[in-house]
Amino acid sequence: MEDVLKTDNLVLLLPIFPRIIQHLHNLKHKLSQEDRLLIGERLLTLVEDSIISELEYHCMWALELFTSSIEWGNEQKFFRLLGSARESTTQRQLILAMGRAKQEHWFYLQRNRLFEESPWSRRAFLAGASCMQSNVREHWYKSVEARLDTLEKAVMRWATANRF
């Protein structure tokens, strides 16, 4: 798998990149923890400094593993990547990944900026914020609910029932 994720080979594999990510997702329980961490690190490096960083769809796919599982590690890199993310889809994926990784301190510090976010990032924030402690989360959800649109309210209800 290491050869597949090398920058030199990446241009040739761009058409099947989503399939590669799906394959990695399917393999996650067959890989050692060390291998998953190395693959996670390599994917984040690609998101940060390769052709993937310029391709919104591919960047979104690369981050998909981190939004669905904490087994790929490298949570400490999400903050830096979010700071340099240009596309709302990339920001969305990173916010979801931080929620999945239970980075509640970030959500706590950023919760008053919810309405400054783009719609996709705002919905991801509502879902990811479900990682916050229940008393803080419930109070915060109630305080913003009146300003949410129908879809955002649905995301908030889903997040309450399916906490990260």
N, CA, C and O of each residue as an XYZ file, in Angstrom:
656
protein
N       0.828     -1.193      0.000
C       0.000      0.000      0.000
C       0.868      1.252      0.000
O       0.460      2.301     -0.498
N       2.049      1.135      0.553
C       2.957      2.284      0.603
C       3.245      2.818     -0.797
O       3.281      4.032     -0.994
N       3.449      1.932     -1.772
C       3.724      2.368     -3.144
C       2.540      3.125     -3.745
O       2.729      4.064     -4.518
N       1.336      2.722     -3.395
C       0.139      3.364     -3.934
C       0.049      4.809     -3.467
O      -0.387      5.680     -4.221
N       0.457      5.069     -2.236
C       0.319      6.408     -1.668
C       1.554      7.286     -1.858
O       1.656      8.346     -1.241
N       2.484      6.862     -2.695
C       3.642      7.696     -3.002
C       3.235      8.793     -3.976
O       2.447      8.564     -4.895
N       3.773      9.966     -3.766
C       3.447     11.125     -4.607
C       3.735     10.849     -6.075
O       2.974     11.283     -6.941
N       4.813     10.140     -6.373
C       5.172      9.847     -7.767
C       4.104      9.032     -8.480
O       3.875      9.220     -9.675
N       3.455      8.139     -7.768
C       2.443      7.263     -8.364
C       1.043      7.876     -8.352
O       0.144      7.399     -9.044
N       0.871      8.910     -7.582
C      -0.455      9.434     -7.332
C      -1.160      9.950     -8.585
O      -2.359      9.725     -8.751
N      -0.450     10.624     -9.449
C      -1.079     11.177    -10.654
C      -1.709     10.065    -11.491
O      -2.793     10.242    -12.046
N      -1.045      8.942    -11.580
C      -1.582      7.816    -12.347
C      -2.813      7.206    -11.688
O      -3.674      6.641    -12.363
N      -2.889      7.325    -10.370
C      -3.961      6.669     -9.630
C      -5.141      7.583     -9.287
O      -6.103      7.139     -8.661
N      -5.077      8.834     -9.685
C      -6.156      9.776     -9.356
C      -7.543      9.296     -9.786
O      -8.502      9.481     -9.036
N      -7.681      8.690    -10.957
C      -9.032      8.243    -11.350
C      -9.635      7.199    -10.408
O     -10.858      7.090    -10.310
N      -8.795      6.437     -9.720
C      -9.328      5.409     -8.823
C      -9.091      5.737     -7.349
O      -9.243      4.871     -6.488
N      -8.723      6.967     -7.061
C      -8.412      7.349     -5.688
C      -9.554      7.049     -4.713
O      -9.288      6.519     -3.634
N     -10.813      7.362     -5.042
C     -11.894      7.003     -4.107
C     -11.948      5.506     -3.815
O     -12.252      5.101     -2.693
N     -11.655      4.684     -4.819
C     -11.637      3.225     -4.618
C     -10.504      2.805     -3.681
O     -10.657      1.882     -2.882
N      -9.382      3.487     -3.789
C      -8.251      3.201     -2.900
C      -8.658      3.489     -1.457
O      -8.366      2.700     -0.557
N      -9.322      4.600     -1.240
C      -9.769      4.962      0.111
C     -10.799      3.954      0.610
O     -10.749      3.550      1.772
N     -11.719      3.547     -0.237
C     -12.699      2.532      0.151
C     -11.998      1.217      0.499
O     -12.375      0.540      1.456
N     -10.993      0.870     -0.272
C     -10.229     -0.350     -0.002
C      -9.530     -0.260      1.358
O      -9.535     -1.221      2.127
N      -8.935      0.890      1.646
C      -8.289      1.082      2.948
C      -9.307      0.956      4.083
O      -9.026      0.349      5.116
N     -10.473      1.528      3.884
C     -11.532      1.425      4.891
C     -11.893     -0.043      5.131
O     -12.062     -0.466      6.275
N     -12.008     -0.803      4.067
C     -12.342     -2.224      4.199
C     -11.223     -3.030      4.841
O     -11.474     -4.045      5.491
N      -9.993     -2.578      4.660
C      -8.825     -3.291      5.205
C      -8.491     -2.925      6.647
O      -7.653     -3.587      7.260
N      -9.111     -1.906      7.201
C      -8.632     -1.343      8.459
C      -8.475     -2.364      9.574
O      -7.554     -2.238     10.381
N      -9.331     -3.363      9.651
C      -9.222     -4.352     10.719
C      -8.168     -5.423     10.430
O      -7.795     -6.192     11.317
N      -7.696     -5.466      9.195
C      -6.650     -6.425      8.836
C      -5.258     -5.817      8.932
O      -4.255     -6.526      8.851
N      -5.203     -4.506      9.105
C      -3.925     -3.809      9.224
C      -3.550     -3.666     10.690
O      -4.420     -3.570     11.556
N      -2.273     -3.653     10.959
C      -1.824     -3.410     12.329
C      -2.068     -1.945     12.686
O      -2.246     -1.104     11.804
N      -2.074     -1.651     13.970
C      -2.253     -0.268     14.405
C      -1.139      0.608     13.846
O      -1.382      1.742     13.431
N       0.071      0.086     13.836
C       1.204      0.840     13.298
C       0.999      1.161     11.816
O       1.269      2.278     11.377
N       0.522      0.180     11.049
C       0.265      0.413      9.622
C      -0.833      1.449      9.413
O      -0.721      2.308      8.538
N      -1.906      1.370     10.227
C      -2.991      2.349     10.097
C      -2.486      3.759     10.399
O      -2.849      4.709      9.705
N      -1.664      3.898     11.416
C      -1.116      5.217     11.763
C      -0.209      5.742     10.655
O      -0.236      6.932     10.339
N       0.592      4.862     10.066
C       1.476      5.283      8.973
C       0.676      5.685      7.735
O       0.996      6.676      7.079
N      -0.352      4.922      7.423
C      -1.211      5.251      6.281
C      -1.937      6.565      6.554
O      -2.039      7.413      5.667
N      -2.443      6.741      7.780
C      -3.103      7.990      8.143
C      -2.165      9.179      8.000
O      -2.552     10.225      7.479
N      -0.936      9.016      8.463
C       0.054     10.088      8.334
C       0.334     10.405      6.874
O       0.431     11.572      6.494
N       0.464      9.362      6.052
C       0.737      9.557      4.629
C      -0.423     10.273      3.928
O      -0.204     11.156      3.099
N      -1.641      9.891      4.261
C      -2.802     10.543      3.655
C      -2.863     12.020      4.025
O      -3.153     12.858      3.171
N      -2.596     12.347      5.273
C      -2.628     13.754      5.680
C      -1.505     14.542      5.028
O      -1.667     15.726      4.734
N      -0.368     13.896      4.801
C       0.719     14.552      4.072
C       0.288     14.838      2.642
O       0.598     15.900      2.101
N      -0.423     13.902      2.027
C      -0.928     14.116      0.667
C      -1.933     15.263      0.633
O      -1.931     16.067     -0.300
N      -2.787     15.338      1.644
C      -3.778     16.413      1.723
C      -3.081     17.764      1.870
O      -3.547     18.776      1.345
N      -1.986     17.765      2.574
C      -1.280     19.012      2.850
C      -0.346     19.441      1.729
O      -0.210     20.634      1.457
N       0.303     18.475      1.071
C       1.379     18.853      0.159
C       1.499     17.884     -1.017
O       2.498     17.176     -1.146
N       0.488     17.857     -1.862
C       0.541     17.066     -3.094
C      -0.569     17.562     -4.013
O      -1.271     18.519     -3.689
N      -0.717     16.924     -5.129
C      -1.784     17.257     -6.067
C      -3.158     17.106     -5.405
O      -4.109     17.787     -5.787
N      -3.263     16.221     -4.419
C      -4.522     16.005     -3.705
C      -5.008     17.305     -3.067
O      -6.209     17.574     -3.037
N      -4.075     18.109     -2.557
C      -4.466     19.365     -1.901
C      -5.148     20.333     -2.860
O      -5.861     21.236     -2.422
N      -4.944     20.159     -4.132
C      -5.539     21.035     -5.146
C      -6.844     20.483     -5.717
O      -7.548     21.179     -6.449
N      -7.161     19.254     -5.387
C      -8.345     18.597     -5.947
C      -9.375     18.364     -4.845
O      -9.243     17.440     -4.042
N     -10.391     19.205     -4.820
C     -11.370     19.199     -3.733
C     -11.988     17.821     -3.491
O     -12.065     17.367     -2.350
N     -12.420     17.167     -4.543
C     -13.069     15.862     -4.436
C     -12.112     14.822     -3.846
O     -12.508     14.040     -2.983
N     -10.885     14.809     -4.296
C      -9.898     13.841     -3.816
C      -9.478     14.125     -2.379
O      -9.251     13.210     -1.589
N      -9.381     15.398     -2.063
C      -9.054     15.794     -0.698
C     -10.160     15.324      0.253
O      -9.886     14.816      1.340
N     -11.392     15.500     -0.170
C     -12.531     15.050      0.618
C     -12.462     13.543      0.857
O     -12.696     13.072      1.970
N     -12.139     12.796     -0.189
C     -12.024     11.343     -0.051
C     -10.872     10.952      0.867
O     -11.013     10.037      1.678
N      -9.753     11.622      0.753
C      -8.597     11.301      1.600
C      -8.935     11.468      3.077
O      -8.447     10.716      3.921
N      -9.767     12.450      3.386
C     -10.125     12.722      4.784
C     -11.271     11.854      5.283
O     -11.547     11.815      6.482
N     -11.934     11.163      4.374
C     -13.089     10.345      4.738
C     -12.755      9.301      5.802
O     -13.566      9.049      6.693
N     -11.585      8.698      5.721
C     -11.204      7.690      6.718
C     -11.218      8.264      8.127
O     -11.580      7.573      9.080
N     -10.826      9.527      8.260
C     -10.725     10.165      9.567
C     -12.084     10.599     10.109
O     -12.246     10.774     11.316
N     -13.061     10.774      9.218
C     -14.391     11.181      9.680
C     -15.189      9.993     10.202
O     -16.141     10.169     10.962
N     -14.807      8.794      9.800
C     -15.575      7.614     10.199
C     -14.904      6.778     11.282
O     -15.529      5.879     11.845
N     -13.636      7.064     11.579
C     -12.920      6.226     12.532
C     -11.723      6.974     13.119
O     -11.117      7.814     12.454
N     -11.395      6.662     14.352
C     -10.198      7.250     14.966
C      -8.989      6.340     14.800
O      -7.896      6.661     15.268
N      -9.179      5.220     14.143
C      -8.116      4.219     14.030
C      -6.946      4.642     13.150
O      -5.915      3.969     13.143
N      -7.077      5.729     12.416
C      -6.015      6.187     11.533
C      -5.110      7.214     12.211
O      -4.095      7.630     11.652
N      -5.498      7.619     13.437
C      -4.670      8.491     14.263
C      -4.410      9.858     13.665
O      -5.178     10.349     12.839
N      -3.324     10.460     14.092
C      -2.827     11.742     13.570
C      -3.746     12.922     13.848
O      -3.742     13.898     13.097
N      -4.543     12.845     14.930
C      -5.490     13.911     15.259
C      -4.816     15.262     15.438
O      -5.415     16.300     15.157
N      -3.578     15.252     15.903
C      -2.862     16.501     16.167
C      -2.657     17.324     14.902
O      -2.366     18.516     14.994
N      -2.797     16.731     13.738
C      -2.594     17.452     12.476
C      -3.859     18.132     11.957
O      -3.776     18.992     11.080
N      -5.018     17.765     12.477
C      -6.277     18.297     11.977
C      -6.356     19.815     12.125
O      -6.821     20.501     11.215
N      -5.905     20.344     13.263
C      -5.998     21.785     13.526
C      -5.218     22.583     12.484
O      -5.716     23.563     11.931
N      -3.995     22.147     12.230
C      -3.149     22.861     11.265
C      -3.754     22.783      9.861
O      -3.783     23.779      9.137
N      -4.226     21.618      9.489
C      -4.840     21.452      8.172
C      -6.096     22.316      8.039
O      -6.342     22.900      6.984
N      -6.880     22.393      9.100
C      -8.089     23.218      9.051
C      -7.729     24.681      8.850
O      -8.430     25.401      8.140
N      -6.655     25.121      9.464
C      -6.223     26.503      9.328
C      -5.821     26.873      7.912
O      -5.906     28.039      7.526
N      -5.383     25.889      7.134
C      -4.954     26.175      5.762
C      -5.945     25.671      4.706
O      -5.717     25.851      3.510
N      -7.035     25.045      5.139
C      -8.022     24.499      4.195
C      -8.758     25.629      3.484
O      -9.260     26.554      4.121
N      -8.814     25.542      2.167
C      -9.479     26.573      1.363
C     -10.900     26.197      0.989
O     -11.770     27.064      0.895
N     -11.136     24.944      0.782
C     -12.449     24.484      0.310
C     -13.357     24.120      1.486
O     -12.904     23.561      2.485
N     -14.638     24.445      1.353
C     -15.572     24.143      2.443
C     -15.733     22.639      2.654
O     -15.999     22.199      3.772
N     -15.574     21.845      1.591
C     -15.678     20.402      1.764
C     -14.511     19.859      2.594
O     -14.687     18.943      3.397
N     -13.334     20.423      2.397
C     -12.174     20.019      3.189
C     -12.355     20.453      4.638
O     -12.073     19.690      5.562
N     -12.825     21.680      4.832
C     -13.085     22.158      6.189
C     -14.113     21.266      6.876
O     -13.956     20.909      8.044
N     -15.147     20.916      6.154
C     -16.202     20.047      6.698
C     -15.623     18.717      7.159
O     -15.898     18.271      8.273
N     -14.831     18.087      6.316
C     -14.254     16.790      6.666
C     -13.344     16.890      7.896
O     -13.365     16.017      8.763
N     -12.559     17.946      7.962
C     -11.653     18.112      9.097
C     -12.425     18.370     10.393
O     -12.043     17.868     11.450
N     -13.498     19.142     10.320
C     -14.324     19.376     11.506
C     -14.963     18.077     11.967
O     -14.993     17.792     13.164
N     -15.474     17.290     11.034
C     -16.046     15.991     11.396
C     -14.978     15.065     11.995
O     -15.241     14.347     12.960
N     -13.787     15.090     11.420
C     -12.691     14.264     11.944
C     -12.326     14.684     13.367
O     -12.039     13.835     14.211
N     -12.336     15.992     13.636
C     -12.039     16.453     14.995
C     -13.131     16.026     15.970
O     -12.842     15.695     17.120
N     -14.369     16.032     15.521
C     -15.454     15.524     16.366
C     -15.287     14.043     16.639
O     -15.427     13.594     17.777
N     -14.987     13.285     15.596
C     -14.783     11.843     15.752
C     -13.628     11.561     16.705
O     -13.668     10.597     17.470
N     -12.596     12.407     16.657
C     -11.425     12.234     17.530
C     -11.651     12.851     18.917
O     -10.745     12.891     19.750
N     -12.870     13.325     19.142
C     -13.260     13.887     20.443
C     -12.379     15.050     20.888
O     -11.931     15.113     22.033
N     -12.149     15.956     19.966
C     -11.369     17.167     20.259
C     -12.304     18.214     20.850
O     -12.446     19.310     20.308
N     -12.936     17.868     21.962
C     -13.995     18.723     22.523
C     -13.489     20.102     22.919
O     -14.250     21.068     22.867
N     -12.233     20.218     23.310
C     -11.710     21.531     23.678
C     -11.781     22.507     22.501
O     -12.050     23.691     22.704
N     -11.544     22.028     21.274
C     -11.619     22.892     20.100
C     -13.058     23.342     19.875
O     -13.313     24.518     19.616
N     -13.998     22.401     19.977
C     -15.407     22.745     19.789
C     -15.868     23.727     20.864
O     -16.622     24.658     20.584
N     -15.413     23.511     22.078
C     -15.780     24.406     23.163
C     -15.285     25.827     22.877
O     -16.024     26.793     23.067
N     -14.048     25.951     22.426
C     -13.480     27.270     22.149
C     -14.108     27.942     20.923
O     -14.182     29.169     20.867
N     -14.557     27.160     19.954
C     -15.078     27.708     18.696
C     -16.602     27.824     18.652
O     -17.144     28.347     17.678
N     -17.286     27.358     19.658
C     -18.754     27.253     19.595
C     -19.459     28.587     19.355
O     -20.544     28.601     18.772
N     -18.883     29.697     19.781
C     -19.517     31.002     19.580
C     -19.324     31.534     18.167
O     -19.861     32.587     17.823
N     -18.562     30.819     17.346
C     -18.321     31.241     15.963
C     -19.154     30.440     14.962
O     -18.928     30.531     13.756
N     -20.100     29.669     15.448
C     -20.885     28.779     14.583
C     -21.459     29.507     13.373
O     -21.372     29.000     12.255
N     -22.036     30.671     13.572
C     -22.735     31.355     12.481
C     -21.796     32.133     11.567
O     -22.245     32.784     10.624
N     -20.518     32.068     11.835
C     -19.512     32.624     10.933
C     -19.064     31.582      9.913
O     -18.396     31.920      8.935
N     -19.420     30.341     10.128
C     -19.021     29.247      9.259
C     -19.890     29.175      8.009
O     -21.016     29.673      7.993
N     -19.352     28.547      6.959
C     -20.150     28.271      5.761
C     -21.206     27.223      6.126
O     -21.049     26.533      7.133
N     -22.270     27.086      5.340
C     -23.309     26.102      5.679
C     -22.779     24.677      5.886
O     -23.184     24.009      6.838
N     -21.884     24.202      5.016
C     -21.356     22.847      5.171
C     -20.534     22.707      6.446
O     -20.653     21.711      7.160
N     -19.713     23.691      6.728
C     -18.900     23.658      7.946
C     -19.773     23.796      9.189
O     -19.500     23.173     10.215
N     -20.811     24.603      9.100
C     -21.725     24.777     10.236
C     -22.405     23.449     10.585
O     -22.512     23.093     11.758
N     -22.857     22.727      9.574
C     -23.506     21.429      9.829
C     -22.507     20.423     10.402
O     -22.837     19.645     11.297
N     -21.289     20.450      9.875
C     -20.252     19.561     10.417
C     -19.951     19.924     11.860
O     -19.737     19.043     12.692
N     -19.931     21.215     12.161
C     -19.669     21.666     13.528
C     -20.771     21.170     14.463
O     -20.486     20.696     15.563
N     -22.019     21.279     14.031
C     -23.127     20.794     14.855
C     -22.996     19.303     15.140
O     -23.248     18.858     16.260
N     -22.607     18.539     14.140
C     -22.419     17.095     14.334
C     -21.197     16.822     15.207
O     -21.273     16.046     16.160
N     -20.086     17.451     14.888
C     -18.858     17.215     15.634
C     -18.945     17.656     17.078
O     -18.324     17.050     17.951
N     -19.707     18.703     17.341
C     -19.849     19.213     18.707
C     -20.533     18.213     19.627
O     -20.551     18.396     20.844
N     -21.090     17.169     19.055
C     -21.706     16.138     19.893
C     -20.674     15.440     20.775
O     -21.045     14.697     21.683
N     -19.395     15.667     20.522
C     -18.347     15.079     21.358
C     -18.172     15.832     22.679
O     -17.516     15.330     23.593
N     -18.753     17.032     22.787
C     -18.610     17.812     24.019
C     -19.360     17.133     25.166
O     -20.269     16.335     24.935
N     -18.978     17.452     26.391
C     -19.660     16.917     27.561
C     -21.142     17.239     27.488
O     -21.523     18.304     27.001
N     -21.974     16.335     27.964
C     -23.417     16.453     27.770
C     -24.008     17.754     28.302
O     -24.847     18.354     27.630
N     -23.601     18.208     29.475
C     -24.212     19.434     30.010
C     -23.862     20.653     29.154
O     -24.719     21.506     28.926
N     -22.629     20.748     28.681
C     -22.200     21.854     27.811
C     -22.891     21.750     26.455
O     -23.429     22.733     25.946
N     -22.873     20.558     25.880
C     -23.469     20.334     24.558
C     -24.960     20.656     24.556
O     -25.436     21.376     23.679
N     -25.690     20.135     25.518
C     -27.136     20.351     25.553
C     -27.474     21.831     25.714
O     -28.368     22.341     25.039
N     -26.774     22.508     26.592
C     -27.009     23.945     26.787
C     -26.690     24.714     25.501
O     -27.444     25.598     25.095
N     -25.570     24.369     24.869
C     -25.171     25.080     23.652
C     -26.159     24.817     22.512
O     -26.559     25.746     21.811
N     -26.552     23.548     22.327
C     -27.540     23.241     21.290
C     -28.824     24.058     21.502
O     -29.361     24.611     20.543
N     -29.312     24.138     22.720
C     -30.528     24.907     23.011
C     -30.336     26.386     22.704
O     -31.255     27.052     22.226
N     -29.141     26.894     22.979
C     -28.893     28.325     22.765
C     -28.833     28.710     21.286
O     -29.092     29.866     20.948
N     -28.499     27.773     20.400
C     -28.391     28.098     18.971
C     -29.585     27.619     18.151
O     -29.756     28.031     17.004
N     -30.401     26.762     18.726
C     -31.468     26.109     17.959
C     -32.401     27.086     17.245
O     -32.790     26.830     16.106
N     -32.760     28.170     17.869
C     -33.698     29.121     17.262
C     -33.135     29.756     15.993
O     -33.902     30.206     15.141
N     -31.834     29.799     15.854
C     -31.213     30.431     14.679
C     -30.867     29.427     13.578
O     -30.370     29.821     12.522
N     -31.119     28.148     13.806
C     -30.775     27.114     12.823
C     -31.875     26.954     11.789
O     -33.056     27.137     12.084
N     -31.468     26.606     10.559
C     -32.474     26.290      9.540
C     -32.932     24.840      9.727
O     -32.436     24.134     10.605
N     -33.868     24.409      8.907
C     -34.463     23.079      9.057
C     -33.418     21.974      8.959
O     -33.430     21.044      9.766
N     -32.517     22.061      7.988
C     -31.492     21.032      7.826
C     -30.536     21.018      9.020
O     -30.156     19.950      9.500
N     -30.157     22.176      9.486
C     -29.251     22.251     10.642
C     -29.902     21.674     11.889
O     -29.237     21.017     12.690
N     -31.192     21.912     12.060
C     -31.916     21.319     13.197
C     -31.940     19.802     13.079
O     -31.809     19.094     14.078
N     -32.106     19.303     11.858
C     -32.086     17.854     11.655
C     -30.706     17.277     11.982
O     -30.603     16.211     12.590
N     -29.658     17.979     11.581
C     -28.291     17.534     11.900
C     -28.099     17.525     13.410
O     -27.516     16.587     13.954
N     -28.578     18.547     14.084
C     -28.433     18.616     15.532
C     -29.181     17.461     16.210
O     -28.658     16.853     17.144
N     -30.383     17.159     15.755
C     -31.137     16.033     16.326
C     -30.404     14.719     16.060
O     -30.308     13.866     16.943
N     -29.885     14.560     14.832
C     -29.126     13.348     14.512
C     -27.892     13.242     15.408
O     -27.598     12.171     15.938
N     -27.176     14.345     15.574
C     -25.959     14.342     16.394
C     -26.271     14.018     17.858
O     -25.481     13.363     18.538
N     -27.405     14.472     18.326
C     -27.796     14.173     19.713
C     -28.048     12.679     19.871
O     -27.703     12.093     20.898
N     -28.640     12.071     18.869
C     -28.940     10.628     18.932
C     -27.738      9.752     18.579
O     -27.680      8.588     18.974
N     -26.784     10.305     17.841
C     -25.633      9.517     17.356
C     -24.325     10.235     17.704
O     -23.554     10.598     16.816
N     -24.090     10.429     18.966
C     -22.928     11.194     19.415
C     -21.630     10.619     18.886
O     -21.480      9.409     18.719
N     -20.693     11.526     18.626
C     -19.348     11.123     18.199
C     -18.602     10.607     19.399
O     -17.443     10.209     19.282
